[in-house]
Amino acid sequence: MDGARSDDPLLRELHDELQTLRRTLYSSNTKPAWIGASLKTIHGLLEEATRHSVGEEIRAAEHLTHARSILRD
């Protein structure tokens, strides 16, 4: 993500959600529901990114495959 265009709104939203997930994971009061909700949001953003030019820049399809495997488990 670091090498992609930072002005793309979808990329900014994905970056923000990843930051939220990190904060949630390292919180002293982590709740599985919060982690699951964040992962589902990231999944949706990656799906959307695959339909836009920014998706290739951030390898969205590759990350989406990984996100799907996490959500299945």
CHARMM internal coordinates of N, CA and C (Angstrom, degrees):
IC EDIT
DIST 1 N 1 CA 1.4498
DIST 1 CA 1 C 1.5178
ANGL 1 N 1 CA 1 C 112.00
DIST 1 C 2 N 1.3031
ANGL 1 CA 1 C 2 N 117.25
DIHE 1 N 1 CA 1 C 2 N -28.25
DIST 2 N 2 CA 1.4549
ANGL 1 C 2 N 2 CA 120.06
DIHE 1 CA 1 C 2 N 2 CA -174.20
DIST 2 CA 2 C 1.5185
ANGL 2 N 2 CA 2 C 113.34
DIHE 1 C 2 N 2 CA 2 C -62.36
DIST 2 C 3 N 1.3361
ANGL 2 CA 2 C 3 N 117.57
DIHE 2 N 2 CA 2 C 3 N -30.90
DIST 3 N 3 CA 1.4545
ANGL 2 C 3 N 3 CA 120.36
DIHE 2 CA 2 C 3 N 3 CA -177.99
DIST 3 CA 3 C 1.5172
ANGL 3 N 3 CA 3 C 114.07
DIHE 2 C 3 N 3 CA 3 C -87.82
DIST 3 C 4 N 1.3111
ANGL 3 CA 3 C 4 N 117.69
DIHE 3 N 3 CA 3 C 4 N -3.92
DIST 4 N 4 CA 1.4670
ANGL 3 C 4 N 4 CA 121.33
DIHE 3 CA 3 C 4 N 4 CA -177.00
DIST 4 CA 4 C 1.5289
ANGL 4 N 4 CA 4 C 110.63
DIHE 3 C 4 N 4 CA 4 C -83.52
DIST 4 C 5 N 1.3242
ANGL 4 CA 4 C 5 N 114.78
DIHE 4 N 4 CA 4 C 5 N 165.47
DIST 5 N 5 CA 1.4664
ANGL 4 C 5 N 5 CA 120.42
DIHE 4 CA 4 C 5 N 5 CA 179.39
DIST 5 CA 5 C 1.5204
ANGL 5 N 5 CA 5 C 110.25
DIHE 4 C 5 N 5 CA 5 C -62.77
DIST 5 C 6 N 1.3004
ANGL 5 CA 5 C 6 N 115.58
DIHE 5 N 5 CA 5 C 6 N 121.71
DIST 6 N 6 CA 1.4631
ANGL 5 C 6 N 6 CA 119.35
DIHE 5 CA 5 C 6 N 6 CA -177.09
DIST 6 CA 6 C 1.5280
ANGL 6 N 6 CA 6 C 113.04
DIHE 5 C 6 N 6 CA 6 C -78.14
DIST 6 C 7 N 1.3351
ANGL 6 CA 6 C 7 N 117.63
DIHE 6 N 6 CA 6 C 7 N -11.92
DIST 7 N 7 CA 1.4633
ANGL 6 C 7 N 7 CA 120.27
DIHE 6 CA 6 C 7 N 7 CA -177.78
DIST 7 CA 7 C 1.5313
ANGL 7 N 7 CA 7 C 112.79
DIHE 6 C 7 N 7 CA 7 C -86.22
DIST 7 C 8 N 1.3017
ANGL 7 CA 7 C 8 N 117.72
DIHE 7 N 7 CA 7 C 8 N -3.83
DIST 8 N 8 CA 1.4583
ANGL 7 C 8 N 8 CA 120.73
DIHE 7 CA 7 C 8 N 8 CA -179.71
DIST 8 CA 8 C 1.5295
ANGL 8 N 8 CA 8 C 109.42
DIHE 7 C 8 N 8 CA 8 C -75.93
DIST 8 C 9 N 1.3422
ANGL 8 CA 8 C 9 N 118.79
DIHE 8 N 8 CA 8 C 9 N 122.54
DIST 9 N 9 CA 1.4627
ANGL 8 C 9 N 9 CA 121.49
DIHE 8 CA 8 C 9 N 9 CA -177.81
DIST 9 CA 9 C 1.5323
ANGL 9 N 9 CA 9 C 113.58
DIHE 8 C 9 N 9 CA 9 C -58.98
DIST 9 C 10 N 1.3160
ANGL 9 CA 9 C 10 N 117.15
DIHE 9 N 9 CA 9 C 10 N -37.27
DIST 10 N 10 CA 1.4617
ANGL 9 C 10 N 10 CA 121.20
DIHE 9 CA 9 C 10 N 10 CA 179.20
DIST 10 CA 10 C 1.5258
ANGL 10 N 10 CA 10 C 110.31
DIHE 9 C 10 N 10 CA 10 C -64.20
DIST 10 C 11 N 1.3122
ANGL 10 CA 10 C 11 N 116.00
DIHE 10 N 10 CA 10 C 11 N -41.65
DIST 11 N 11 CA 1.4536
ANGL 10 C 11 N 11 CA 120.24
DIHE 10 CA 10 C 11 N 11 CA 179.02
DIST 11 CA 11 C 1.5246
ANGL 11 N 11 CA 11 C 111.29
DIHE 10 C 11 N 11 CA 11 C -65.84
DIST 11 C 12 N 1.3213
ANGL 11 CA 11 C 12 N 116.89
DIHE 11 N 11 CA 11 C 12 N -40.51
DIST 12 N 12 CA 1.4701
ANGL 11 C 12 N 12 CA 120.54
DIHE 11 CA 11 C 12 N 12 CA 177.45
DIST 12 CA 12 C 1.5286
ANGL 12 N 12 CA 12 C 110.56
DIHE 11 C 12 N 12 CA 12 C -62.57
DIST 12 C 13 N 1.3244
ANGL 12 CA 12 C 13 N 116.50
DIHE 12 N 12 CA 12 C 13 N -42.15
DIST 13 N 13 CA 1.4665
ANGL 12 C 13 N 13 CA 120.41
DIHE 12 CA 12 C 13 N 13 CA 179.82
DIST 13 CA 13 C 1.5275
ANGL 13 N 13 CA 13 C 110.78
DIHE 12 C 13 N 13 CA 13 C -65.00
DIST 13 C 14 N 1.3217
ANGL 13 CA 13 C 14 N 116.83
DIHE 13 N 13 CA 13 C 14 N -41.84
DIST 14 N 14 CA 1.4583
ANGL 13 C 14 N 14 CA 120.97
DIHE 13 CA 13 C 14 N 14 CA 177.59
DIST 14 CA 14 C 1.5285
ANGL 14 N 14 CA 14 C 110.54
DIHE 13 C 14 N 14 CA 14 C -63.64
DIST 14 C 15 N 1.3012
ANGL 14 CA 14 C 15 N 116.65
DIHE 14 N 14 CA 14 C 15 N -44.03
DIST 15 N 15 CA 1.4686
ANGL 14 C 15 N 15 CA 120.99
DIHE 14 CA 14 C 15 N 15 CA 178.24
DIST 15 CA 15 C 1.5297
ANGL 15 N 15 CA 15 C 110.37
DIHE 14 C 15 N 15 CA 15 C -59.95
DIST 15 C 16 N 1.3190
ANGL 15 CA 15 C 16 N 116.96
DIHE 15 N 15 CA 15 C 16 N -45.14
DIST 16 N 16 CA 1.4703
ANGL 15 C 16 N 16 CA 120.97
DIHE 15 CA 15 C 16 N 16 CA 179.69
DIST 16 CA 16 C 1.5289
ANGL 16 N 16 CA 16 C 111.21
DIHE 15 C 16 N 16 CA 16 C -61.67
DIST 16 C 17 N 1.3257
ANGL 16 CA 16 C 17 N 116.68
DIHE 16 N 16 CA 16 C 17 N -41.71
DIST 17 N 17 CA 1.4610
ANGL 16 C 17 N 17 CA 119.84
DIHE 16 CA 16 C 17 N 17 CA -179.19
DIST 17 CA 17 C 1.5304
ANGL 17 N 17 CA 17 C 111.19
DIHE 16 C 17 N 17 CA 17 C -68.51
DIST 17 C 18 N 1.3180
ANGL 17 CA 17 C 18 N 117.09
DIHE 17 N 17 CA 17 C 18 N -36.40
DIST 18 N 18 CA 1.4642
ANGL 17 C 18 N 18 CA 119.65
DIHE 17 CA 17 C 18 N 18 CA 175.78
DIST 18 CA 18 C 1.5244
ANGL 18 N 18 CA 18 C 111.06
DIHE 17 C 18 N 18 CA 18 C -64.45
DIST 18 C 19 N 1.3184
ANGL 18 CA 18 C 19 N 117.17
DIHE 18 N 18 CA 18 C 19 N -37.97
DIST 19 N 19 CA 1.4605
ANGL 18 C 19 N 19 CA 120.97
DIHE 18 CA 18 C 19 N 19 CA 176.61
DIST 19 CA 19 C 1.5334
ANGL 19 N 19 CA 19 C 110.45
DIHE 18 C 19 N 19 CA 19 C -64.75
DIST 19 C 20 N 1.3141
ANGL 19 CA 19 C 20 N 115.98
DIHE 19 N 19 CA 19 C 20 N -40.62
DIST 20 N 20 CA 1.4658
ANGL 19 C 20 N 20 CA 120.51
DIHE 19 CA 19 C 20 N 20 CA 177.57
DIST 20 CA 20 C 1.5273
ANGL 20 N 20 CA 20 C 110.52
DIHE 19 C 20 N 20 CA 20 C -61.90
DIST 20 C 21 N 1.3281
ANGL 20 CA 20 C 21 N 116.45
DIHE 20 N 20 CA 20 C 21 N -43.58
DIST 21 N 21 CA 1.4592
ANGL 20 C 21 N 21 CA 120.20
DIHE 20 CA 20 C 21 N 21 CA 178.64
DIST 21 CA 21 C 1.5280
ANGL 21 N 21 CA 21 C 110.58
DIHE 20 C 21 N 21 CA 21 C -61.86
DIST 21 C 22 N 1.3115
ANGL 21 CA 21 C 22 N 117.32
DIHE 21 N 21 CA 21 C 22 N -43.44
DIST 22 N 22 CA 1.4712
ANGL 21 C 22 N 22 CA 120.03
DIHE 21 CA 21 C 22 N 22 CA 178.43
DIST 22 CA 22 C 1.5241
ANGL 22 N 22 CA 22 C 111.27
DIHE 21 C 22 N 22 CA 22 C -59.78
DIST 22 C 23 N 1.3262
ANGL 22 CA 22 C 23 N 116.03
DIHE 22 N 22 CA 22 C 23 N -46.68
DIST 23 N 23 CA 1.4683
ANGL 22 C 23 N 23 CA 119.52
DIHE 22 CA 22 C 23 N 23 CA 179.14
DIST 23 CA 23 C 1.5275
ANGL 23 N 23 CA 23 C 110.67
DIHE 22 C 23 N 23 CA 23 C -60.96
DIST 23 C 24 N 1.3174
ANGL 23 CA 23 C 24 N 116.69
DIHE 23 N 23 CA 23 C 24 N -40.24
DIST 24 N 24 CA 1.4658
ANGL 23 C 24 N 24 CA 121.28
DIHE 23 CA 23 C 24 N 24 CA 179.84
DIST 24 CA 24 C 1.5195
ANGL 24 N 24 CA 24 C 110.93
DIHE 23 C 24 N 24 CA 24 C -64.71
DIST 24 C 25 N 1.3155
ANGL 24 CA 24 C 25 N 116.32
DIHE 24 N 24 CA 24 C 25 N -44.34
DIST 25 N 25 CA 1.4670
ANGL 24 C 25 N 25 CA 120.10
DIHE 24 CA 24 C 25 N 25 CA -178.77
DIST 25 CA 25 C 1.5185
ANGL 25 N 25 CA 25 C 112.50
DIHE 24 C 25 N 25 CA 25 C -62.92
DIST 25 C 26 N 1.3250
ANGL 25 CA 25 C 26 N 117.00
DIHE 25 N 25 CA 25 C 26 N -34.94
DIST 26 N 26 CA 1.4576
ANGL 25 C 26 N 26 CA 120.66
DIHE 25 CA 25 C 26 N 26 CA -176.91
DIST 26 CA 26 C 1.5197
ANGL 26 N 26 CA 26 C 113.41
DIHE 25 C 26 N 26 CA 26 C -97.41
DIST 26 C 27 N 1.3043
ANGL 26 CA 26 C 27 N 116.71
DIHE 26 N 26 CA 26 C 27 N 6.95
DIST 27 N 27 CA 1.4554
ANGL 26 C 27 N 27 CA 121.49
DIHE 26 CA 26 C 27 N 27 CA 178.75
DIST 27 CA 27 C 1.5235
ANGL 27 N 27 CA 27 C 110.54
DIHE 26 C 27 N 27 CA 27 C -73.32
DIST 27 C 28 N 1.3034
ANGL 27 CA 27 C 28 N 115.61
DIHE 27 N 27 CA 27 C 28 N 150.01
DIST 28 N 28 CA 1.4711
ANGL 27 C 28 N 28 CA 119.07
DIHE 27 CA 27 C 28 N 28 CA 176.82
DIST 28 CA 28 C 1.5258
ANGL 28 N 28 CA 28 C 111.20
DIHE 27 C 28 N 28 CA 28 C -75.51
DIST 28 C 29 N 1.3319
ANGL 28 CA 28 C 29 N 117.04
DIHE 28 N 28 CA 28 C 29 N -12.83
DIST 29 N 29 CA 1.4570
ANGL 28 C 29 N 29 CA 122.19
DIHE 28 CA 28 C 29 N 29 CA -178.21
DIST 29 CA 29 C 1.5354
ANGL 29 N 29 CA 29 C 110.13
DIHE 28 C 29 N 29 CA 29 C -121.86
DIST 29 C 30 N 1.3220
ANGL 29 CA 29 C 30 N 116.67
DIHE 29 N 29 CA 29 C 30 N 51.77
DIST 30 N 30 CA 1.4595
ANGL 29 C 30 N 30 CA 121.80
DIHE 29 CA 29 C 30 N 30 CA -177.15
DIST 30 CA 30 C 1.5209
ANGL 30 N 30 CA 30 C 110.96
DIHE 29 C 30 N 30 CA 30 C -72.19
DIST 30 C 31 N 1.3216
ANGL 30 CA 30 C 31 N 115.48
DIHE 30 N 30 CA 30 C 31 N 134.26
DIST 31 N 31 CA 1.4610
ANGL 30 C 31 N 31 CA 121.37
DIHE 30 CA 30 C 31 N 31 CA 177.08
DIST 31 CA 31 C 1.5287
ANGL 31 N 31 CA 31 C 108.85
DIHE 30 C 31 N 31 CA 31 C -120.52
DIST 31 C 32 N 1.3229
ANGL 31 CA 31 C 32 N 117.43
DIHE 31 N 31 CA 31 C 32 N 131.06
DIST 32 N 32 CA 1.4620
ANGL 31 C 32 N 32 CA 120.60
DIHE 31 CA 31 C 32 N 32 CA -179.52
DIST 32 CA 32 C 1.5341
ANGL 32 N 32 CA 32 C 113.41
DIHE 31 C 32 N 32 CA 32 C -54.36
DIST 32 C 33 N 1.3107
ANGL 32 CA 32 C 33 N 117.53
DIHE 32 N 32 CA 32 C 33 N -34.73
DIST 33 N 33 CA 1.4688
ANGL 32 C 33 N 33 CA 120.46
DIHE 32 CA 32 C 33 N 33 CA -179.76
DIST 33 CA 33 C 1.5275
ANGL 33 N 33 CA 33 C 111.13
DIHE 32 C 33 N 33 CA 33 C -63.76
DIST 33 C 34 N 1.3318
ANGL 33 CA 33 C 34 N 117.07
DIHE 33 N 33 CA 33 C 34 N -37.52
DIST 34 N 34 CA 1.4607
ANGL 33 C 34 N 34 CA 120.72
DIHE 33 CA 33 C 34 N 34 CA 178.73
DIST 34 CA 34 C 1.5283
ANGL 34 N 34 CA 34 C 110.60
DIHE 33 C 34 N 34 CA 34 C -66.23
DIST 34 C 35 N 1.3281
ANGL 34 CA 34 C 35 N 115.76
DIHE 34 N 34 CA 34 C 35 N -41.32
DIST 35 N 35 CA 1.4628
ANGL 34 C 35 N 35 CA 120.29
DIHE 34 CA 34 C 35 N 35 CA 179.55
DIST 35 CA 35 C 1.5298
ANGL 35 N 35 CA 35 C 109.46
DIHE 34 C 35 N 35 CA 35 C -65.27
DIST 35 C 36 N 1.3220
ANGL 35 CA 35 C 36 N 116.55
DIHE 35 N 35 CA 35 C 36 N -45.37
DIST 36 N 36 CA 1.4620
ANGL 35 C 36 N 36 CA 120.66
DIHE 35 CA 35 C 36 N 36 CA 178.93
DIST 36 CA 36 C 1.5155
ANGL 36 N 36 CA 36 C 112.41
DIHE 35 C 36 N 36 CA 36 C -60.48
DIST 36 C 37 N 1.3266
ANGL 36 CA 36 C 37 N 116.88
DIHE 36 N 36 CA 36 C 37 N -42.64
DIST 37 N 37 CA 1.4676
ANGL 36 C 37 N 37 CA 120.70
DIHE 36 CA 36 C 37 N 37 CA 179.50
DIST 37 CA 37 C 1.5200
ANGL 37 N 37 CA 37 C 110.82
DIHE 36 C 37 N 37 CA 37 C -64.18
DIST 37 C 38 N 1.3117
ANGL 37 CA 37 C 38 N 116.59
DIHE 37 N 37 CA 37 C 38 N -41.79
DIST 38 N 38 CA 1.4596
ANGL 37 C 38 N 38 CA 120.49
DIHE 37 CA 37 C 38 N 38 CA 179.66
DIST 38 CA 38 C 1.5213
ANGL 38 N 38 CA 38 C 111.06
DIHE 37 C 38 N 38 CA 38 C -65.32
DIST 38 C 39 N 1.3306
ANGL 38 CA 38 C 39 N 117.03
DIHE 38 N 38 CA 38 C 39 N -42.51
DIST 39 N 39 CA 1.4626
ANGL 38 C 39 N 39 CA 120.52
DIHE 38 CA 38 C 39 N 39 CA 178.16
DIST 39 CA 39 C 1.5250
ANGL 39 N 39 CA 39 C 111.56
DIHE 38 C 39 N 39 CA 39 C -62.89
DIST 39 C 40 N 1.3242
ANGL 39 CA 39 C 40 N 117.26
DIHE 39 N 39 CA 39 C 40 N -38.86
DIST 40 N 40 CA 1.4745
ANGL 39 C 40 N 40 CA 120.29
DIHE 39 CA 39 C 40 N 40 CA 177.84
DIST 40 CA 40 C 1.5277
ANGL 40 N 40 CA 40 C 110.94
DIHE 39 C 40 N 40 CA 40 C -65.51
DIST 40 C 41 N 1.3325
ANGL 40 CA 40 C 41 N 116.58
DIHE 40 N 40 CA 40 C 41 N -38.53
DIST 41 N 41 CA 1.4616
ANGL 40 C 41 N 41 CA 120.44
DIHE 40 CA 40 C 41 N 41 CA 177.41
DIST 41 CA 41 C 1.5192
ANGL 41 N 41 CA 41 C 110.23
DIHE 40 C 41 N 41 CA 41 C -64.22
DIST 41 C 42 N 1.3323
ANGL 41 CA 41 C 42 N 116.31
DIHE 41 N 41 CA 41 C 42 N -45.28
DIST 42 N 42 CA 1.4632
ANGL 41 C 42 N 42 CA 120.60
DIHE 41 CA 41 C 42 N 42 CA 178.64
DIST 42 CA 42 C 1.5264
ANGL 42 N 42 CA 42 C 110.25
DIHE 41 C 42 N 42 CA 42 C -61.53
DIST 42 C 43 N 1.3178
ANGL 42 CA 42 C 43 N 116.80
DIHE 42 N 42 CA 42 C 43 N -41.23
DIST 43 N 43 CA 1.4727
ANGL 42 C 43 N 43 CA 121.74
DIHE 42 CA 42 C 43 N 43 CA 177.48
DIST 43 CA 43 C 1.5292
ANGL 43 N 43 CA 43 C 109.66
DIHE 42 C 43 N 43 CA 43 C -57.21
DIST 43 C 44 N 1.3172
ANGL 43 CA 43 C 44 N 116.88
DIHE 43 N 43 CA 43 C 44 N -48.41
DIST 44 N 44 CA 1.4651
ANGL 43 C 44 N 44 CA 121.03
DIHE 43 CA 43 C 44 N 44 CA -179.98
DIST 44 CA 44 C 1.5209
ANGL 44 N 44 CA 44 C 112.39
DIHE 43 C 44 N 44 CA 44 C -62.52
DIST 44 C 45 N 1.3141
ANGL 44 CA 44 C 45 N 116.95
DIHE 44 N 44 CA 44 C 45 N -40.77
DIST 45 N 45 CA 1.4653
ANGL 44 C 45 N 45 CA 120.54
DIHE 44 CA 44 C 45 N 45 CA 178.75
DIST 45 CA 45 C 1.5267
ANGL 45 N 45 CA 45 C 111.21
DIHE 44 C 45 N 45 CA 45 C -66.50
DIST 45 C 46 N 1.3220
ANGL 45 CA 45 C 46 N 117.22
DIHE 45 N 45 CA 45 C 46 N -38.92
DIST 46 N 46 CA 1.4591
ANGL 45 C 46 N 46 CA 120.16
DIHE 45 CA 45 C 46 N 46 CA 177.45
DIST 46 CA 46 C 1.5269
ANGL 46 N 46 CA 46 C 111.00
DIHE 45 C 46 N 46 CA 46 C -66.74
DIST 46 C 47 N 1.3314
ANGL 46 CA 46 C 47 N 117.04
DIHE 46 N 46 CA 46 C 47 N -39.26
DIST 47 N 47 CA 1.4691
ANGL 46 C 47 N 47 CA 119.97
DIHE 46 CA 46 C 47 N 47 CA 176.08
DIST 47 CA 47 C 1.5183
ANGL 47 N 47 CA 47 C 110.37
DIHE 46 C 47 N 47 CA 47 C -59.45
DIST 47 C 48 N 1.3174
ANGL 47 CA 47 C 48 N 115.92
DIHE 47 N 47 CA 47 C 48 N -45.30
DIST 48 N 48 CA 1.4665
ANGL 47 C 48 N 48 CA 119.67
DIHE 47 CA 47 C 48 N 48 CA 178.51
DIST 48 CA 48 C 1.5197
ANGL 48 N 48 CA 48 C 110.91
DIHE 47 C 48 N 48 CA 48 C -63.67
DIST 48 C 49 N 1.3204
ANGL 48 CA 48 C 49 N 116.83
DIHE 48 N 48 CA 48 C 49 N -40.37
DIST 49 N 49 CA 1.4669
ANGL 48 C 49 N 49 CA 120.98
DIHE 48 CA 48 C 49 N 49 CA -178.64
DIST 49 CA 49 C 1.5219
ANGL 49 N 49 CA 49 C 111.74
DIHE 48 C 49 N 49 CA 49 C -62.24
DIST 49 C 50 N 1.3448
ANGL 49 CA 49 C 50 N 118.10
DIHE 49 N 49 CA 49 C 50 N -31.55
DIST 50 N 50 CA 1.4667
ANGL 49 C 50 N 50 CA 120.02
DIHE 49 CA 49 C 50 N 50 CA 179.67
DIST 50 CA 50 C 1.5195
ANGL 50 N 50 CA 50 C 111.80
DIHE 49 C 50 N 50 CA 50 C -64.51
DIST 50 C 51 N 1.3162
ANGL 50 CA 50 C 51 N 117.36
DIHE 50 N 50 CA 50 C 51 N -18.70
DIST 51 N 51 CA 1.4648
ANGL 50 C 51 N 51 CA 121.39
DIHE 50 CA 50 C 51 N 51 CA -179.64
DIST 51 CA 51 C 1.5277
ANGL 51 N 51 CA 51 C 112.24
DIHE 50 C 51 N 51 CA 51 C -95.33
DIST 51 C 52 N 1.3336
ANGL 51 CA 51 C 52 N 117.37
DIHE 51 N 51 CA 51 C 52 N 4.71
DIST 52 N 52 CA 1.4563
ANGL 51 C 52 N 52 CA 121.99
DIHE 51 CA 51 C 52 N 52 CA -178.66
DIST 52 CA 52 C 1.5244
ANGL 52 N 52 CA 52 C 110.03
DIHE 51 C 52 N 52 CA 52 C -127.28
DIST 52 C 53 N 1.3057
ANGL 52 CA 52 C 53 N 116.64
DIHE 52 N 52 CA 52 C 53 N 161.81
DIST 53 N 53 CA 1.4668
ANGL 52 C 53 N 53 CA 120.57
DIHE 52 CA 52 C 53 N 53 CA -177.99
DIST 53 CA 53 C 1.5279
ANGL 53 N 53 CA 53 C 112.14
DIHE 52 C 53 N 53 CA 53 C -62.18
DIST 53 C 54 N 1.3153
ANGL 53 CA 53 C 54 N 117.26
DIHE 53 N 53 CA 53 C 54 N -30.52
DIST 54 N 54 CA 1.4631
ANGL 53 C 54 N 54 CA 119.53
DIHE 53 CA 53 C 54 N 54 CA -179.99
DIST 54 CA 54 C 1.5245
ANGL 54 N 54 CA 54 C 111.30
DIHE 53 C 54 N 54 CA 54 C -65.22
DIST 54 C 55 N 1.3152
ANGL 54 CA 54 C 55 N 117.45
DIHE 54 N 54 CA 54 C 55 N -22.07
DIST 55 N 55 CA 1.4555
ANGL 54 C 55 N 55 CA 121.68
DIHE 54 CA 54 C 55 N 55 CA 179.89
DIST 55 CA 55 C 1.5155
ANGL 55 N 55 CA 55 C 113.32
DIHE 54 C 55 N 55 CA 55 C -60.53
DIST 55 C 56 N 1.3271
ANGL 55 CA 55 C 56 N 116.14
DIHE 55 N 55 CA 55 C 56 N -39.55
DIST 56 N 56 CA 1.4625
ANGL 55 C 56 N 56 CA 119.54
DIHE 55 CA 55 C 56 N 56 CA 177.80
DIST 56 CA 56 C 1.5194
ANGL 56 N 56 CA 56 C 110.79
DIHE 55 C 56 N 56 CA 56 C -68.49
DIST 56 C 57 N 1.3187
ANGL 56 CA 56 C 57 N 116.60
DIHE 56 N 56 CA 56 C 57 N -38.47
DIST 57 N 57 CA 1.4658
ANGL 56 C 57 N 57 CA 121.12
DIHE 56 CA 56 C 57 N 57 CA -178.90
DIST 57 CA 57 C 1.5236
ANGL 57 N 57 CA 57 C 112.19
DIHE 56 C 57 N 57 CA 57 C -61.43
DIST 57 C 58 N 1.3273
ANGL 57 CA 57 C 58 N 116.30
DIHE 57 N 57 CA 57 C 58 N -35.97
DIST 58 N 58 CA 1.4751
ANGL 57 C 58 N 58 CA 119.64
DIHE 57 CA 57 C 58 N 58 CA -176.23
DIST 58 CA 58 C 1.5305
ANGL 58 N 58 CA 58 C 111.78
DIHE 57 C 58 N 58 CA 58 C -103.79
DIST 58 C 59 N 1.3362
ANGL 58 CA 58 C 59 N 117.10
DIHE 58 N 58 CA 58 C 59 N 7.58
DIST 59 N 59 CA 1.4647
ANGL 58 C 59 N 59 CA 121.58
DIHE 58 CA 58 C 59 N 59 CA -179.05
DIST 59 CA 59 C 1.5295
ANGL 59 N 59 CA 59 C 110.88
DIHE 58 C 59 N 59 CA 59 C 55.70
DIST 59 C 60 N 1.3246
ANGL 59 CA 59 C 60 N 115.26
DIHE 59 N 59 CA 59 C 60 N 48.41
DIST 60 N 60 CA 1.4659
ANGL 59 C 60 N 60 CA 121.75
DIHE 59 CA 59 C 60 N 60 CA -175.56
DIST 60 CA 60 C 1.5243
ANGL 60 N 60 CA 60 C 112.45
DIHE 59 C 60 N 60 CA 60 C -59.37
DIST 60 C 61 N 1.3149
ANGL 60 CA 60 C 61 N 118.23
DIHE 60 N 60 CA 60 C 61 N -40.59
DIST 61 N 61 CA 1.4714
ANGL 60 C 61 N 61 CA 120.60
DIHE 60 CA 60 C 61 N 61 CA -178.22
DIST 61 CA 61 C 1.5264
ANGL 61 N 61 CA 61 C 110.78
DIHE 60 C 61 N 61 CA 61 C -62.10
DIST 61 C 62 N 1.3143
ANGL 61 CA 61 C 62 N 116.64
DIHE 61 N 61 CA 61 C 62 N -41.00
DIST 62 N 62 CA 1.4640
ANGL 61 C 62 N 62 CA 121.05
DIHE 61 CA 61 C 62 N 62 CA 178.44
DIST 62 CA 62 C 1.5312
ANGL 62 N 62 CA 62 C 110.97
DIHE 61 C 62 N 62 CA 62 C -64.09
DIST 62 C 63 N 1.3208
ANGL 62 CA 62 C 63 N 116.14
DIHE 62 N 62 CA 62 C 63 N -45.52
DIST 63 N 63 CA 1.4624
ANGL 62 C 63 N 63 CA 120.41
DIHE 62 CA 62 C 63 N 63 CA 179.72
DIST 63 CA 63 C 1.5249
ANGL 63 N 63 CA 63 C 111.51
DIHE 62 C 63 N 63 CA 63 C -68.59
DIST 63 C 64 N 1.3212
ANGL 63 CA 63 C 64 N 116.68
DIHE 63 N 63 CA 63 C 64 N -33.15
DIST 64 N 64 CA 1.4610
ANGL 63 C 64 N 64 CA 121.06
DIHE 63 CA 63 C 64 N 64 CA 178.06
DIST 64 CA 64 C 1.5293
ANGL 64 N 64 CA 64 C 110.52
DIHE 63 C 64 N 64 CA 64 C -64.22
DIST 64 C 65 N 1.3035
ANGL 64 CA 64 C 65 N 117.23
DIHE 64 N 64 CA 64 C 65 N -41.03
DIST 65 N 65 CA 1.4624
ANGL 64 C 65 N 65 CA 121.08
DIHE 64 CA 64 C 65 N 65 CA 177.01
DIST 65 CA 65 C 1.5273
ANGL 65 N 65 CA 65 C 110.33
DIHE 64 C 65 N 65 CA 65 C -59.58
DIST 65 C 66 N 1.3017
ANGL 65 CA 65 C 66 N 115.97
DIHE 65 N 65 CA 65 C 66 N -43.69
DIST 66 N 66 CA 1.4636
ANGL 65 C 66 N 66 CA 120.38
DIHE 65 CA 65 C 66 N 66 CA 179.04
DIST 66 CA 66 C 1.5352
ANGL 66 N 66 CA 66 C 110.55
DIHE 65 C 66 N 66 CA 66 C -65.42
DIST 66 C 67 N 1.3358
ANGL 66 CA 66 C 67 N 117.23
DIHE 66 N 66 CA 66 C 67 N -43.54
DIST 67 N 67 CA 1.4678
ANGL 66 C 67 N 67 CA 120.95
DIHE 66 CA 66 C 67 N 67 CA 179.28
DIST 67 CA 67 C 1.5213
ANGL 67 N 67 CA 67 C 111.04
DIHE 66 C 67 N 67 CA 67 C -61.05
DIST 67 C 68 N 1.3163
ANGL 67 CA 67 C 68 N 116.49
DIHE 67 N 67 CA 67 C 68 N -40.35
DIST 68 N 68 CA 1.4739
ANGL 67 C 68 N 68 CA 120.03
DIHE 67 CA 67 C 68 N 68 CA 178.95
DIST 68 CA 68 C 1.5178
ANGL 68 N 68 CA 68 C 110.86
DIHE 67 C 68 N 68 CA 68 C -62.58
DIST 68 C 69 N 1.3191
ANGL 68 CA 68 C 69 N 117.61
DIHE 68 N 68 CA 68 C 69 N -39.58
DIST 69 N 69 CA 1.4702
ANGL 68 C 69 N 69 CA 119.09
DIHE 68 CA 68 C 69 N 69 CA 179.71
DIST 69 CA 69 C 1.5170
ANGL 69 N 69 CA 69 C 111.17
DIHE 68 C 69 N 69 CA 69 C -67.14
DIST 69 C 70 N 1.3192
ANGL 69 CA 69 C 70 N 117.67
DIHE 69 N 69 CA 69 C 70 N -34.65
DIST 70 N 70 CA 1.4697
ANGL 69 C 70 N 70 CA 121.03
DIHE 69 CA 69 C 70 N 70 CA 177.30
DIST 70 CA 70 C 1.5207
ANGL 70 N 70 CA 70 C 110.26
DIHE 69 C 70 N 70 CA 70 C -67.26
DIST 70 C 71 N 1.3218
ANGL 70 CA 70 C 71 N 116.83
DIHE 70 N 70 CA 70 C 71 N -43.96
DIST 71 N 71 CA 1.4668
ANGL 70 C 71 N 71 CA 120.38
DIHE 70 CA 70 C 71 N 71 CA -177.63
DIST 71 CA 71 C 1.5213
ANGL 71 N 71 CA 71 C 112.22
DIHE 70 C 71 N 71 CA 71 C -68.91
DIST 71 C 72 N 1.3174
ANGL 71 CA 71 C 72 N 118.12
DIHE 71 N 71 CA 71 C 72 N -26.74
DIST 72 N 72 CA 1.4687
ANGL 71 C 72 N 72 CA 121.09
DIHE 71 CA 71 C 72 N 72 CA 178.27
DIST 72 CA 72 C 1.5175
ANGL 72 N 72 CA 72 C 112.58
DIHE 71 C 72 N 72 CA 72 C -73.06
DIST 72 C 73 N 1.3093
ANGL 72 CA 72 C 73 N 116.54
DIHE 72 N 72 CA 72 C 73 N -30.44
DIST 73 N 73 CA 1.4772
ANGL 72 C 73 N 73 CA 120.34
DIHE 72 CA 72 C 73 N 73 CA -176.85
DIST 73 CA 73 C 1.5004
ANGL 73 N 73 CA 73 C 113.21
DIHE 72 C 73 N 73 CA 73 C -76.42
END
COOR INIT
IC SEED 1 N 1 CA 1 C
IC BUILD
